[in-house]
């Protein structure tokens, strides 16, 4: 796989160096820096037009969906400022939070913009994800055996911590960690913690399924499955099934026999519905009980965030997360859930600023997936992002989602260039 232009070279080389960057604790720095470099290249390409070098010329105008993301993320920034003014958080905190916006929410528009405007091919993104998979498989033996031969959980905390971030775990290099509930080892690979590693594994599987070279495809699939299983994340297992199967079933909605089968299945629910509902409730109970302490903390965080949003700051939120008490194991109020976090920190305005472009983009990807195979990967990515949003603050993890975000922009460009029948 040979990159054809500077934008592709930047993306490809940055991706295949994921593990070396992780080894020095630099991933949290690399993501935002790359986003603003690619965003600047995209704006420069649009501004200069034919005056820029031929292999960096804009491939078209900014798609409407990218404009929706631009407006949404700018509204998010305004909501942040208003929230800080409402709660008199001061200039220093406002500047700090604005920098946080530039390292988080802004990435959700800068990377898709780069994919939609710059001549970056999806094949480059797919192959580089599989290269990361090969790195992961090569390093897996030492990672897996580490807790059994007496190696420490944490290797070191990187000096890059000095640039500031959500917490030291984003700059820490690990062999593994112990689950505090069961004291069994879990692996997070190059992610800050295990559940997020599982969803990065889901994304790797989605990319690998689109790889045409069988050897690279198998490397990506094997590494993705390893990340999901070794992380011991329930959300990862759900994503592995839902985000890979659903996009491939979308073409069925255009076929008459599938609608007849659906009608027959719906009719049979009159007889089997009660039993199926009972089985589903049992499955949910087992799912929650698999890590009951984690479920309890997350549900308590969500309840507190919702109550304080309703009572204190409906429209623009509290401006920042607040320290949590012992009942939530000192986790910040407004964390561990994108939607409750948005309501707590940025209020209904911030909530809608993210919800509207995300729903529009997801429906667009679903529509294209029903008509054309190129829509399967973007739909799977957006499903994974939606799933991630119910267990993490997605803006904090955007620095690791950037290949998927670029792919979303590439897909919009592909549709504009060649609309499916």
Helices and strands as residue ranges (DSSP letters): H 6-16, H 18-23, H 27-48, G 49-51, G 54-56, H 64-86, H 90-103, H 107-117, H 122-145, G 146-148, E 154-157, G 159-163, G 168-171, E 172-174, E 177-178, E 185-186, H 194-208, H 214-231, H 234-249, G 250-254, H 256-289, H 292-312, G 326-328, H 338-371, H 375-389, H 394-417
